[in-house]
Structures are given as C-alpha cells and as structure tokens.
Amino acid sequence: MKEITVDAPGGAYPVLVGAGARHRLAEVLPAGAGRAAVVTQRSIPWAVDAGIDQEVFVIDEGEQAKDLGSVEKLCRAFSRWGLTRADVVIGAGGGMVTDVAGFAAAVYHRGVAVVHVPTTLLGQVDAAIGGKTGVNLPEGKNLVGAFWQPAAVLCDVETLETLPPREYRSGLGEMAKYAFLGVEGLSDLPLDEAVAACVTCKAGYVAADEREAGRRALLNYGHTLAHALETVGGYDLRHGEAVAIGLRFAARLARRLGRIDDASVAGHDALLDGYDLPRRLPADADGEALLTAMSRDKKAVTGLTFVLAGRRGLEVVGDVAPAAVAATLEELRP
C-alpha cells in the first residue's frame, strides 16, 4: 500500500493507493464522526463499510445528473436523515460522484467532512484528488463549485478490474496529461505505481496553489477543448477521450502560435496513440459552438485562454486569437 500526503494549505490528508485500499475506510474517518452518508450510483459494484452508522444515497447516472438539482436532492436527503456537521460524507464512485458528493459536503451546513473512494482510473489519478468540487451549468462544465479538501482518499486499484475497456481507456486520457506535466515512464509502471505517480504529481500542484490562482491551472492541460466538447454535447465521448482530443488540439495550437515544433506535436500524438485514444474531432463537431463554450472556460479572464506547451514548459496563455483557434480545430477534422 502506498501513501501519499497532499499537503494542502487547508490541511494535509492521506491518499492510500493499492489493492484493498477501500477496506481502510474506517481508519481514515475524521475523529468523532458518528454517521456516514455514502453517495454512490447503482452502477457501482463496490460497497464500502465506514464501520459506523451509515446510509446510502444514490444519485442518477450520466453527466446530465452532474447539476445543481442533484446537489439539492442530496442536501435535502441529508437533512431528512439528520446528518450533522460532526458527521462525514463519503463519495464512492467515479469522478462525477466525487465531484457531486464533494460539492454537497462543502455546502451542506456550510461544510461537512468528506472522504473519497474513487472507483475509476480517471477518479483515482485526478478527479478525487485536490479538493476541486463542482457541477455543470447548461453554459459550461464545472462552473459552480467549491474548493473543499477531503479528509482522505482511498484509491483501491482492485475496483479498476471491473471497468469496461472504454471506461478504463478514458482514464488513460487523463493519465496521459501527467506525462506532459513531467511524470516519466507511466506506461511502463505497474498500475498502482502509475496511479501513485499521478497522485504525487497532483499533490505537488495542490500544495503550491490550492485554489488555482496560478500554477495549478496547468493541470487543466487539454481540458479547455475537452470541456467545450462535453458542454456542446451530443458527442459520443467519455471525459478522458475528450481530454485526449484536447491535448492533440493544444499541441497543434501551440505549434500554430510558434511555441513548439513539429517534433513536439508528433511526441504528443505518439503518446496518445500508445493509449489508443481518439485522434480527431467528432465528424459533426460545431466549431462555432465550441469557440463559444471555450470562451466561457473558468480560466478565460483575458479572452480565449489555454494551457499551452512552450520552450519553458506548460504555461497559461490568454488572448489567443479566435481565428487561430478556429483554424486549429479544422486541423483535427476527420
């Protein structure tokens, strides 16, 4: 079992990575917690036992359920059950579950402790770590949320054994991002070590910039277009697949702006191809709608804003010309 400490300014907490980590849940609960509200979905085949009085709260499936309505339903159900600020919320499921559970915990009674048990690769390497919680609006992804650090995160790699191949591959799209952030040899590591390496990388960014005022924004590499694809909707894409397209797009946009060369773009493609991730935009992608969605990205305070590679590594780049973005989208057409 590997233990990584996330040294967040709001309080340090452990992330346990390894087979059977979910069985350590009772050990990591906040002291004095008397009841646990377990937030999950019917499709999650893994049960958790907090070792205290617990109640299961099931939320709907699909990205469309990642909204304020789900948070309201949870908070009302918590209230009816009698959950107090001395208790704990447990998010057991994929990134959508931990995002919604974490946000509900952040706003219910103005803050109840939360522990995450992510059961997808995407959740374990990224979504459940770092305290960013939130839900979507029709206008964009994750536009309403809060920074609410968990008390602990349990990444049980046994839960990944039941993931459908496409869902697992989606997690690889998020994992690939960490290779561009400097994590080396991910594809050669055993699964638990690869997950731990990604968690360690993210922990460093969270410790340095808990509320995404600067350096932590680099963790959004590839996500500006990815979130736009998910917001515009109707495309058959998992989150990690959208991120892979976003990473290819970001490399090409950086080349168009003179920040990187052809070899760097080819390096992006080779890594993503190694994970068998998508190469092109959906055939019916609406370029104008994608531009509008990207302009509403939470990073966009000075025009169209992207995390882009350059000679000094990844940087947040604002005021990118819409024409350059539109032309780069055309490069990724089927």
N, C-alpha and C positions, 0 to 999 in steps of 0.2 A: 504494500500500500504506500503510495506516495502522498506526501502532504506539502502543499504549497500555501504560504501565508500571503494573503492580499493585505498589504499594509496601507489600507485606505486611511486618509486623514480623519474620517468619521469613526474609525475603529477598525482594528485588524481582525481578520477572521480566517479560518482554515478552509482550504479546498482539498478534499480527500479524493484521490484518483486511484482506481484499481477495481479488481473483481470483488464483488460483495460489499462495496462501499455503502450501499443503501442500508445495510444491516447495522451501520454505526450511527443511525439517526438519533437514537435515544441519548447517545453520548454527547452530541453537539447541540442539543436544545439549550436555549437560554435558561439560566438558573431560575428556578421558581415557576417556570411555565406549568400551568395546571391543565390546559386543554390545547389541543392542536386541531386547526381547521385545515384538512388536506384538500387542496384544489387540484383536480385532475380531469381527465376525459375518459369516456367509456372505452375508447380505442387503446388506452394504455394498459398493457397486460401485467404491469408490475405493481403490486401493492406495497405500501410502506407501513411500518409499525413504529409509531412515535414512543411507545411504551407508557403513554399517559392517555387519559380520556380523549378520544378523537372522533371527529365526524368528517365524512367525505362530502365534498361539494363538487359536483360535476358541471363543467362548462361545455358549451357546444363545440363542435369540431369546425375546422376551417378558418382561414384568415378573416372571413367576414364576421366571425364572432370575437375578433380582437378589437372590441369597440367599447365605448362608454357604457352601453347598455349592459354588457357582461359585467363590468365593474360594479354598476349599480345593483344588479341582481346578487352578486356575491356579497356586497356590503350589507344589503338588506337581510340576506340569509344568515350572515354572521351575527347580525343584531338579534334576529329571532332566536338563534341558538344561544345567545348570551356571551359571545366572545368578548373578552376584555383586553385592555392594553397590557395586562400581565401575561397574556397567552401568546400563542405563536401560530403563524400561517405557514403551511408547507406547500410549495409548488412542486408537484410531481408530474413531469411530462416533458414535452418539447419546449422550444423557445417561446412559442405562443403562450403556453401555460405559465411559464415562469415570468414572462412579461406581464400578463394579466394578474396573476397572483401577487406578484411583487408590487404592482401599482395599487391593487386593492389594499394590500397590507400597509402601504405608505400613506393612504388617505383615510382608512378606517380608524376612527378615534385619533386622527392625526398621527398615526404611526404605531403599528404592531410589528413585533419581530417576525422575520421571515427566514426560512431555511429552504434552499432549493435542492431538489433531487432530479436533475435533468436526465432524460431517458433517450435522447437522440444525440448523435455526434455533433450536430450543429449547436445544440444546447450546451453540451459539455465543453466544447472548445471556445465558446463565445457567449451565447445569449444569457446564460445563467450567472456569468461572472461579471463583477464590476458595478452592480447596483443601478444600471440604467433600466428603468421600467417604463412601460407606456403602452398606449393603444393608438389605433389609427382613426383618422377622420376621413370622410369621402375625398377631401382635398389632398391627403398625403399620409405617408407612413409615419407612425410614432410621433405625431405632432402634439399629443397630450401625454404627459408622463411626469415622472419624478425620479430624482436620484435617491435610492433607498437601498443601502448596502445590506446584504443578507448576513445573518449570524453565522452561517456556514453553507457550504455547497458540497454535495456528495456526488461525484461522477463515477457511477458504477458501470464499468465497461461491459459487464455481463448483459446489461439492458440493450446494448447495441446488437446483440446476436439475433434479435427478433425483428430488426428493422428491415423493411422491404429494400431491395437493392437500390432503387431510385432515391429513397429517403436517405440511405447511407451516403450515396454519391452526392446528394445535396450538402451533407455535412462536409464532404471533401472540398466543396466550393468555398466554404468559409475557412476551412483549414488552409487552403492554398494561399489565402490572403496573408497568413502568418509567414509564409516563405518569403513574400515580398517585404515583410517587416523585419527580416533578418534571421528568422528561425531556420537553421540549416538541417538538411538531411531528413525532413519529415517523412518522406515516402519510404525511407529505409528503417525507420524505428518501429519497434513493437507498438501496438495500438495504445497501451496505457502510457508508454513513454511519449508518444506523439501528442496525446491529449495533454499530458502534464507539461510538455514543452510549450504548447499553445497557451495554457493557463498561466505559466510562468511569465511568458511574454506579455500577456494582457495585464497581469498583476503589476508589472513594472509601469505600464502606462497609467493604470488607475492610481497607483501610489503617487505618481508625479503630477497627475492632473485629474482629480476625482470627478470634477464637474464639466469636463470637456471644454475648458476655457482656452486650450491651446493644443499641446502635443497629443492628447488623447483622440483628437479628431482624426488623426492618421489611421486609427482603427476602422474608419469608415471607407478605407480604400476600396474602390469598386462598388460602393453602395449607393452613390448618387443616382446612377442609371438603374441599378437594381431596384431601389425603392420606387423609382418612377415607373418601371415595368410592372411592379406589383400594384401601384396606385391606379394606373390607367386600366389595369385589369383585363380579364378575358383571355389572357395568355396562359398556356399550359406550362407553367414554370414553377418549380419549387424555389424557395429563397436562395439556396446555395447555387442553383442553376442560374438565377438572375444575377447573383454576385459574380459568377464566372464570366458572364457576358459583360458585366460592368467592369471587370478587371481588364478584359480584352479591349473594351472601349477606352478605358482610362489610358492604357498604354498607347493606343493609336492617337488619342487626343494629345498626349504629351509629345509624341513624335511630330504631329502637325504644328505644335507650338514651338518646336525646335529644342525641346528639353531632353529628349533621348533619341537614340538612333535605331536603325532597323534591327540591329542585333538584339537590343533590349526588348523590342516588340516580339521578336522571334523567341526570346527566352520566356516571356510571358506565355506565349502560345504553347511552347513545348511543355511547360509545367502543367498547364491546364489540360492539355491533350493527354498527358500521362494519367490524369484522373478521369479521363473520358467525359469531360464536361462540355457543355454546348459551345459552339463556335460562332453562331450567328444570331441576329435578332429574329424574333418570330416573323414569319412571312408577311403578316398583316400589321406589323408594328406601325403605329401612328406617330410619325416624327414630331409633328406639331404638338400633339398631346403630351408626348414625352418631354419636350422642351418646357412646356408649361409646368408639368409636375416637378421637373428638376429645379425650376426657378423657385419653388416653394420648399425646397430642402432646408432642413434646420440649420445647415452651415451657411446658407445663402444670405449673408448680410451685406455683401457688396457684389450684386449681380450674380450671374451663374458662377457657382463655386464648386471646385472639385479637389479631391486629394490626387495629386499627380506626381509621378516619378520625375527626377531630375538629377543633375550632376551631384547635388548634395543629398540625394535620397528623396524620400517622400516629403511633400510639402502641401499645405493648403493654398490653393491658387484661386483668387477671386477675379471678378470682372472678366471672365472668359467670353469672348465674342460669340453671340448666338450662331453666327454663320459658321464658325469653326466647329461648334458642337454639332450643328445640322450636317455639315459635310462629313464629320467623323461617323455619325450614325449611318450615313449612306455607305460607308466602307464596310459596315457589318451587315448589310442587307444580304439575304440568301442569293 
